Amino acid sequence: MKTLLPPLLAFLCLLASIPGLSAENKHGPSTRHPTYKGLVMAGYQGWFRAEGDSSGEGWVHYGRNKKFDAESVTIDFWPDVSEYEKIYPTSFTHPGGSVAKVFSSADRSTTELHFKWMQQYGVDGVFMQRFFHVTRGHQKSDKSQDHILRNALAAAKANGRALAVMYDLSGLKTTGEDCSSVIEDWKMLVDELKVTNQGADQPYLYHNGKPLVAIWGVGFPDRSYNIRNIGINRLIDFLKNDPVYGGCSVMLGVPTYFRDLDKDCTSAPYLHELIESVDIVMPWMAQRWTPLVHNPIEHIRDHVLADIRWTKERGVDYAPLIYPGFSWRNLSLGKPDLARYTAYGAIPRLGGRFYWDQMTTMISAGAEMIYVAMFDEIDEGTAIFKVSDNPPVSDRFHFVGNDGVPSDHYLWLTGLGAKMLRREIPLSLQMPERK
């Protein structure tokens, strides 16, 4: 495995190895979750805000421009809020005329409920998404996303779930910015939130015996930044080798066709150098597969088998991605050039069959760990948490239902998938029926 180690950092590591000069690493020595292998982890956005919640941000990720009405709505699925402690009224109504309500990610009770569901259904844990803009102004930990991460750490520990941080480079500017703010943000998380040092039986996910940090958004040609110019190699080296904040394992989120440097991926071989310098590669496969294409499962199987061979030859672990379906019609209505190409339920869920087929295909192909997109993303229709099959209705807007299955259907399937991955139950190609 290659190591992209700048001379200065190599010199600092050498100094740290000299007796009497070594700095103290700030990560806890152990965790309840020492490896990603055998786990099904989901991405967790935690980005929903409601008018009247503690964040004071108004409507966020429910609608455009701080509004949430028929003209500004950006979610395609409606959450099932029957179990939330705090919910917030909207301008939408259910078929019977009752006011439709939603949750806020800013509420501690929301985070606690989500992790309770993970424990109840057997979802192993989540990668907490941390977008690049959050890393700006890292000097003080007072952002709502920091509070949500604090809540998640406590909820993960209380429910025996794994948690790791995933940095999403989306939003990084083409000029004047690089990955330096991510380095500073990680220092803040370690120092102030103590994300990797939560005491005995801590929830932070380790891999190869080291805290796992994910970096997403490397190698996509539609990104405005050039991966050679943003210091991604310095960020990886820092996370792996810094004597105080490093000693971490790194997972890199890359395009589906990273192996061939084709289709959705940059053609620059430098991406392969970066991949060979990390511990895990996670290809972004959402929207790449659809049940509307003739027999996509055979294509997925062959693709994953080739990916696994390629990564094993380079000593890198592999975490394939699965997702229940995709729908972002309401989100796309704010972008006319995009909206004409989208439809509600564009990649249909088929009552869970598409999701189950991906899960069993990845496991039968030899996957040792799985990434689910996403736990709570109702704006792109990939959420596995509880969604309503009885959403608000009107001739002015539309929401996608849940195909007549229970609101917890995808949590249930995910838990069964995790058991199959660990060989706790037999692999079943046929999606099970609820009893």
N, C-alpha and C positions, 0 to 999 in steps of 0.2 A: 504494500500500500504506500503510495507516494505521500510525502509530507512537504507542503509548500511553506517553508519556514524562512522568513526574512532574517538577514544576518543579525540585526539588532535583537530580535526576539530570541534567536538562538543563543546570543551572548548572555541575555538575561536568564535564560533557562540554565546555562552553564553556571552562572553565579549562584542560582538557587540550589544547585546540586552540591555546592561547596559547604562542608560542615560549618555551622555557625552563621552562615549567611542565608540559609534557606528560609523563605517566607512560609507562613502557615496557610495551607489551603482551607477555604472557608466552607466547603461542602461537608455535610454529615457523612460519617464513615459507612453508613448502611441505610437500607431502605426496605420497605415491605415489598417493593417491586424491583428486583435486581436486573430484570431483562425484559425487553419488548417481546421476545420470542414467546409464543403461546398466548398472546393477548390480541384482542380486537379493540382497538382504540378509535375514538371518533374525534373529529374536529369540533371545537366549541367556540362559536363566535362571541356570544355574550354582548351583542351590540344593540339590543333593542332598548329603547327608552320611551317612556310614556309621559304625556302631559300630566304634571302633578306629582311625579315621583321625586325622589331625593336628589337626583342628578341636576335638576333644573334645566335640562337641555331640550325640553319639549319632545315632540315626536321625532324619533330617530329610527331609521331603517323600517319604519312602518309606512312612511310616505315621504314625498319630496318636499323640500323647503320648509321643514318643521310642521308640515300639515299632514293630516290623515283623514281624508274624505274621498268621495267618489272620483274627484279629479286628480288627486295626488297619490292615491294608494300605490304601494310598491310591493306588497306581499301577494303571493298566489295561493298560499294555504293559510287557514285560520287555526290558531292554537286552541286546543281543548283546555280551557282554564278552570275546569270544575274542581281541581284540587289546589289551586293557588291560594295562598293566604291573602295576598294583595292583588287586586285587579283594577283596571282603569276603564271607565266608560268611553265609548267612541260614538261617532255619528252614525254608525251602521246598526242595522237591526236584523234579528233572526226572522225566519219565516213567520213565526207566531207573533212577531211584533216586539219582542223583548230586546232591550239594548244589548248590543254585542260588546264584549269586554276583552281586554288583552292584558298581558303581563308586562313587567319591566325587568330587564336583566339587572338593573341597579339595585333591586331589593335583595337583601340577604336571603329572605325566605324563598325567593325564586331559585337561587343557586342551590340552596339546601334541598328543595324539592327535586331538582334535576338530578342531583347526586344520589338522592334517595331512590329515584327511579333506576339509575344505573345499578345500584346495589340490588334492588328488587328483581330486576330482569337479567342481571348478569353481564351488563356492559362493563368491560374492564376498566375504562377510564377515558380521559380526553386530553387532547392537545389544546391548550388555551391559546387562541389566536391573538397575536400581538402585532398590529399593523405598524408600518414604519412611522406614520405620523405620531404614534404614541411615544416613540423613542425620542422625539424632539422635546427639549425642555426637561431633560432627565434629572435635573438637580434636585427636584422635589417630588416626592411620591404623594401627589394629591389628586391625581386624575381618577375619573370614575372607573376606568379600566383597571387601575391598581386596586381599587376597593373591591371590584369584582374578583380579581385574582386572589386577594386575601380571603374573601368569602369562599372561593373555590378550594383553596388549600385546606381550610378548616372543614369544609363539607366532604372533601375527598378523604381526609384522615378519619373523620367520624364514620364514614361509610365503607372504608377499606378499598377505595378506588385509587387508581393511578392517575397522576397528573404530570404533564410536561409543558414547557413553553415552546410555542412555535412562532418565530418571527416571519411575518409576511412582508416582503419588500415592496409590495404594491404602494405606490405613492412616492417612492424615492424619486427625487428630481434629477433631471439629466445634467444639470450644472450646479456646482457648489455643494453637492451632497455625496456622501459615500456611506459605508457601513460603520463609520466611527461612532455614530450615535447609538447604534445597536450594542456596541461594546460597552459604552457608558451605561446604557439602560440595563444590561445584564449585571453590571457591577451593582447598580442600585437595587435590583431585585434580590441579589445575593446578600447585600449589606442590610437593607431596610426591611424587605419582606421576608428575608431568610427562606427563599423558595426551596433551597436544597438542604436546609438544616432545620427541620421541623421537629427535631428530637427523636425519641425512640419510636420505631414503627412509622417513620415519616412516609408521606404519600408520593413524593416526587419519583418519577420513573427513571430508573437507571438502565443502562445497557452496557454490556461488557464490564459491569461493575462500576460504571461512571455515570453521573447525571447526563441525561439525554436532552439536547437542545436541537430544535428543528429550525431550518432556514428554508423558506418557501419562495419560489419565484425566480429560479435560476435556469436560464436557457430558453426562455420563451421569446420568440422573435417579435411579438407584438408589444413587448415592454420597451419603454423609452430609454432605459439605461443599458449600457454595454457592460457585461459582467467582467470584462478586463479592466474597467476603469473605476469600479466602485469599491475596491478593496475587499471583495468577498474572500479572497485567499487570506488576507490578514485577519479577517473575522474568524475564519475556520481555525487558523493557527492559534489565535488568542483563546478560543474556546477549548482547544485541545491541549495547549501547552503553557498557558499563563500559570505561574506558580501559585497564585492566590485565587484567581477566579476561574482558571481553566481546569484541566484534568477531566474534561467532559467528553462524552460521545456526541457525534453530530449526525443529524439526518438531513438530507438535502431533498427538497421538493422540486422536481424537474418535470419536463413534458413527457407525455406518453411514449413518444418515439425517440427518446434520448439515445437509445442504443445505436440507431441508424443515423442520428443527426439529420432527421428528415421530417416532413409533414408539419407537425405542430412545434418543431424544435429548431433551434439555431443550427447552422451547419458548422459552427466553429468547434474544432477538436478540443479547444481549451476546456469545454464543458466536461469532457471525459477526464481531464487532469483533476478537475475539482471533485468529480464523483469518486475518483480513486483515492482522494485524500480524506474522505469521510468514512463513517461507519455504516450508514444505512442510506439507501436511495429510495425515495417514494415518488413514483411517477403519477402525475395528475391525470386520471382517467375519466373524470366526470365529463359528460357530453361526448366522449369518444366512442362509447358503445351505446347501441339502442336496440330494443327488441323489435323495432320496425324494420330492421335489416334482416334479410334471410339468414337464419342460423348464426347469430353473432357469437354464441357460446364457443363454438369450435375455433373461431378466430381469436377470441380472448384466451382460450387455453393455449393455443400455439404461440401466441404473443408472450404470455407469461412464462411458458416453458423456456423460450429463447432468452427472455430477460434474466431468469434465474441462472441459466448456464453462463451468461455473460458476466453477471455480478459475482458468481462463485469463482470464476477464473481470476477475478481481480480482488478477491478477499473482502467484498462489500456485501452486507446483508441487504435484503430486499423486502419492502413492505408495499404490496399492491393495494390499490384503492378500489373500493366498491361504493355504489351509491344507489338509493332506491328508485330514482327517476329524476326528471328535471322539468321545471316550469318557471319561467320568469317573464311571462307576458305583461303583467302589470308593471314590473320594474322597467321593461323595455319601452313602455308607452311614452316615457320621457325622452326617448331617443328615436325619432321617426325613422331614421335610416336603418335602425335595428328592428323596430317593432314590426315592420312588414314581413320579416322573416321568422317571426316567432308565433307560437300558438299556445293556448293553455294545455298543459299536460303534453308538451312537445315530445318528451321522452317518457312514455306512460309507465306507471308503476305496476300495472297489471295485478293489483291486489297482493303484491309482494313477490310474484314469481320471478320478475326480472332481478330483484335484489337477491333472492335465494339462489338463482342460477349463477350469479356472479360469485356469491360466497362459496358455494360448493365447487365451482370451477377453480377458484384460486387455491382452495385447500387440496383438491385432488391433483393440481399441478405441482404441489410441493411448497406452497407458501407457508412460512413459519410465523408470520405476523401479518395483521391486516389493518388498514386504515379505512375508516368509514367517513365519507363526506355526505352530510355533516350531522351533528347532533341537533342543532337548533336553527338551521337556515331555511326559514319559510319563504324568504324573498326569492330564492332560486329553486325552491321546491325540492330540496335534498334532505330535509329534516327527517330524522328517525324518531324524534320525541313525539309526544301525543298531539295529534292534530284532529280537527273536527271533521266529521262527515256531514255536519249540518251547519255549514258556514252561512253568513249573511247573504241575502239574495236581493237583486234589483235588476231592472233593465238598464241601469247606468254602469254597472260593474259586474265582475264575475270572480268567484274564487273556486279553486279546484277542491273537490271532495276527496274522500279517502276510500273510494271504490267499495264502499259498503263493509269494509273490515273494521274491527275495533280500533279505537284511537291509539292503543298501545301495541299495535300489530308489529311495527318495525323494531320496537324495543325487544319484544318477545323473540322475533326472528334473530336479532343480533345476539342475544344471550345464548340461543341454541347454536348459532354459528361459532361462538367462542368455545362452547363445549366440544363441538366437532373438531375444531382446530387443535384442541389439547387431547383429542382422542378419548374424551370422557364419555361420549356417546358415539355410535357409529355414524359415518358419513351417509347422508340420505339425499340422493339427487331429487327426490320428490319432496316438494314443500309440504311440511306437516300441516295437519288440520287442527284447529283449536278444539279442545274438548270442553 
